[in-house]
Amino acid sequence: MSISHAGFEYISSLVRQHSSIVLDSGKEYLVDQRLTSVAQEEGFASIEELAGWLRARSFNGVHLKVVEAMTTNETSFFRDFHPFEVLRRVTLPDLISRRGGERQLNIWCAACSSGQEPYSIAIVLREHFPALLNWNLRMLATDLSRKMLARAQMGRFNQLEVNRGLPANLLTKYFENRGIEWQVKDAIRKMIEFQVVNLTAPWPFLPAMDLVFMRNVLIYFDVQTKKTTLAKVRRLLKPDGYLFLGGAETTINLDDSFERLQFERSSCYRLRR
């Protein structure tokens, strides 16, 4: 199923055009790994044959399937742990204090993959800030991949997935056992709206956000796409809102409108005042 140089160049161009994810030379193994099953499912003898078929046709559902297959969906519950401690100890208490009059809070989890991150945030809210359940609380989780969003919305995870980062007491409290899988309880699932959003395409209407989680996304974009995406976040984020990025990501030299707030072993960003 190994792909040729020309086939790799085409797949790289296709993925970059429709997701802005950059596949540098040397990532041929990743294309082989991700697209072998797609080629088989679509009835092609090889990835090379699949690439040739795609190249000869206008963008359609198979092209989209290839793009989605090449997006990175690495995630886990309470990933990296420390950002969720900052959320619990610093940013949420601050926002609750500031929003006490209007009693409204908007949270966006971008590139949510199969849902572990938004469910982790929802559990933090439910576990530590139950009063927010009486607020006008809107929590939006988005992703490019319809397949991943369908999984996220279903809220079912296997044993390996719940073992990655989810404490046992929270598993038994907020999940129900379904044979070899664990189902997120309805009280948590109903807190979250799931929606398709391609971060590098025009965004649909979104409300002004108090909290934006866009973690481990920018690392896959080129510099200009990072700048464009951060500029769109800047226009969406409330003046006293917070932006969480991944540990290897920063706004430095990309958008000077943000300042970095360091909290021991983690950080977040807000707009300069």
Order of alpha helices (4+ residues) and beta strands (2+ residues): alpha-alpha-alpha-alpha-alpha-alpha-beta-alpha-beta-alpha-beta-alpha-alpha-beta-beta-alpha-beta-beta-alpha-beta-beta-beta
